[in-house]
Amino acid sequence: MIRVVAGDLARQAVDAVLRPADGALAPVGDTAVRLDAAGGDRLAAERRTTTPLEAGAAVVTGAGELAAGYVLHVVIADERGPGTRDTIRRALVSAWQRAGDWGLTRVAAPLVGVASGQLTVDESVRLLVDTVPRGADGVELTIVVEAAAECDVVDAIVRRVT
């Protein structure tokens, strides 16, 4: 099931939230920055890494003060620069694999890659829809946007591509 809501990603009561990050797990985009602020010191401590990650990876950490229990960090940029559409696809596939490994079935996500200019809204929605597991072992995905007008646009894209 995929639904679209307008709201604050940090306040979504789900198993995990997707957080766009770079290879050092620093935030990529305003949504990730706001998640970090809401997650507080505990989330900051959770996302410390000693070895840089490659774009296309995903890791799970605790969520600090967020409403969700966990954060799925999708690495969409690294020391070589912003990732491509294929790199973001790999990061999402990796995130869904991690979600399955951890039993995280309710996930909220922003429009990954849009804030950083890597993807258009349409491309981001298509990647989220195309990569999310469905069926008995699937993920209940909530795509979170900031404004009601965005919600209508994203919902129309989801309906068109599913």
C-alpha positions in Angstrom: 0.0 0.0 0.0 1.3 3.5 -0.9 -0.3 6.6 0.4 0.6 10.3 0.2 0.2 12.8 3.0 1.1 16.4 3.6 2.9 16.8 6.9 6.1 16.6 8.9 8.3 13.5 8.3 9.7 13.7 11.8 6.2 13.2 13.3 5.2 10.1 11.4 4.4 7.3 13.7 5.9 4.5 11.6 8.5 1.8 12.0 11.1 3.8 10.1 11.7 7.0 8.1 13.8 7.3 5.0 16.5 9.9 5.3 18.6 11.1 2.3 22.3 11.2 3.3 25.8 11.4 1.9 28.6 9.0 2.5 29.3 10.3 6.0 25.6 10.1 6.8 25.3 13.9 6.8 21.9 15.2 5.7 21.2 15.7 2.0 18.3 18.2 1.6 16.2 20.3 3.9 14.0 17.4 5.0 17.0 15.4 6.2 18.3 18.5 8.1 14.9 18.9 9.8 14.9 15.2 10.7 18.3 15.6 12.3 17.1 18.6 14.3 14.0 16.7 15.5 16.0 13.6 16.2 18.3 15.4 18.6 21.6 14.3 20.1 20.7 10.7 20.1 20.1 10.6 16.4 23.3 12.5 15.8 25.2 9.9 17.9 23.5 7.0 16.0 24.6 8.3 12.6 28.3 8.7 13.3 30.4 6.6 11.0 34.1 6.1 10.8 34.2 4.7 7.3 32.6 6.7 4.4 29.8 4.8 2.6 29.4 4.7 -1.2 26.3 6.2 -2.8 23.8 3.5 -3.4 24.1 2.0 0.1 21.6 2.2 3.0 22.0 1.7 6.7 19.6 1.5 9.7 20.1 3.4 12.9 17.9 4.3 15.9 15.8 7.3 15.5 16.6 9.4 18.5 13.7 11.6 19.4 11.7 11.0 16.2 8.3 9.5 16.3 9.6 6.5 14.2 11.6 3.8 15.8 14.3 3.7 13.2 15.9 5.7 10.4 16.8 4.1 7.0 19.6 6.3 5.7 19.7 6.2 1.9 23.2 7.3 0.7 22.5 9.3 -2.4 25.8 11.2 -2.6 29.4 10.5 -1.7 32.9 12.1 -2.0 32.5 11.8 -5.8 29.4 14.0 -5.7 25.7 13.5 -6.1 24.5 10.1 -7.2 22.7 9.3 -10.4 19.2 8.0 -10.9 20.6 4.5 -10.9 22.5 5.2 -7.7 19.4 6.4 -5.9 17.5 3.3 -7.2 20.3 1.1 -5.6 20.0 3.0 -2.3 16.3 2.6 -2.2 16.5 -1.2 -3.0 19.1 -1.5 -0.3 16.9 0.4 2.1 13.9 -1.9 1.4 16.2 -4.9 1.9 17.3 -3.5 5.3 13.7 -2.8 6.2 12.9 -6.5 5.5 15.9 -7.7 7.5 14.8 -5.5 10.5 11.0 -6.3 10.2 10.2 -2.7 9.4 6.9 -2.8 7.5 5.6 0.8 7.9 8.0 3.3 6.3 7.6 7.0 5.7 9.7 8.7 3.0 10.3 12.1 1.5 10.7 12.6 -2.2 14.2 11.3 -2.3 16.6 13.2 -4.6 14.3 16.1 -5.2 15.6 18.6 -2.7 19.2 18.0 -3.9 18.2 18.5 -7.5 19.2 14.9 -8.5 15.6 13.9 -9.5 12.4 15.5 -10.6 9.3 14.9 -8.5 8.0 12.5 -11.2 11.3 10.5 -11.2 11.4 10.3 -7.4 7.9 9.1 -7.1 8.5 6.5 -9.8 11.6 5.2 -8.1 9.8 4.9 -4.7 6.9 3.1 -6.3 9.0 0.9 -8.5 11.4 -0.2 -5.7 9.1 -0.7 -2.7 8.3 -4.3 -2.0 4.7 -5.3 -2.3 2.6 -8.3 -1.5 2.6 -10.3 1.7 6.1 -9.3 2.6 5.7 -5.8 1.4 6.2 -2.4 2.9 3.4 0.1 3.7 4.9 3.3 2.3 3.8 6.7 3.2 5.2 9.4 1.0 5.4 12.6 3.0 5.3 16.0 1.3 5.2 19.4 2.9 2.2 21.1 1.2 -1.4 20.0 0.3 -0.8 21.1 -3.3 2.2 18.8 -3.5 0.2 16.0 -2.1 -2.3 16.2 -4.9 0.5 16.2 -7.6 2.3 13.2 -6.0 -0.8 11.3 -5.4 -1.8 11.7 -9.1 1.7 10.3 -10.1 1.4 7.4 -7.7 -2.1 6.5 -9.2 -0.7 6.9 -12.7 2.3 4.5 -12.2 0.7 1.8 -10.0 
